[in-house]
Amino acid sequence: MIPEEVWYFFVFPWLAFLGAVPAVVLLYMALGAIATGSEYLPGFKSSKSE
């Protein structure tokens, strides 16, 4: 049986990685919504001005 400290040394980085994946996706979607709402993206602004 492996020591508890060694087990946590391997488990905690995986928990941080698995938690960071949906966090990055949500952050990407939130930044896209903010950029679209504030008309920062030029593609949306040009279609609205015409």
C-alpha positions as CSV (number, residue, x, y, z in Angstrom):
1,M,0.0,0.0,0.0
2,I,1.4,3.4,-0.9
3,P,1.6,6.1,1.8
4,E,-1.2,8.6,2.1
5,E,1.1,11.6,1.3
6,V,2.2,10.0,-2.0
7,W,-1.5,9.3,-2.9
8,Y,-2.5,12.9,-2.3
9,F,0.6,14.1,-4.3
10,F,-0.9,12.4,-7.4
11,V,-4.6,13.0,-6.7
12,F,-4.5,16.8,-6.1
13,P,-2.9,17.8,-9.4
14,W,-5.5,15.7,-11.3
15,L,-8.3,17.3,-9.3
16,A,-6.9,20.8,-10.2
17,F,-6.6,19.8,-13.8
18,L,-10.1,18.4,-14.1
19,G,-11.5,21.5,-12.3
20,A,-9.6,23.8,-14.6
21,V,-11.0,22.3,-17.8
22,P,-14.6,23.4,-17.3
23,A,-13.4,26.7,-15.7
24,V,-11.4,27.5,-18.9
25,V,-14.5,26.7,-21.1
26,L,-16.8,28.8,-19.0
27,L,-14.2,31.7,-18.9
28,Y,-13.9,31.5,-22.7
29,M,-17.7,31.6,-23.1
30,A,-18.0,34.5,-20.7
31,L,-15.3,36.5,-22.4
32,G,-17.0,35.9,-25.7
33,A,-20.4,37.0,-24.4
34,I,-18.8,40.2,-22.9
35,A,-16.9,41.0,-26.1
36,T,-20.1,40.5,-28.2
37,G,-22.2,42.5,-25.8
38,S,-19.8,45.4,-25.7
39,E,-19.4,45.2,-29.5
40,Y,-15.7,44.7,-29.1
41,L,-15.7,42.1,-31.9
42,P,-15.5,43.9,-35.3
43,G,-17.5,41.3,-37.2
44,F,-20.7,42.0,-35.1
45,K,-20.2,45.7,-35.1
46,S,-19.9,46.0,-38.9
47,S,-23.1,43.9,-39.5
48,K,-25.1,46.1,-37.1
49,S,-23.9,49.4,-38.6
50,E,-25.1,48.5,-42.1
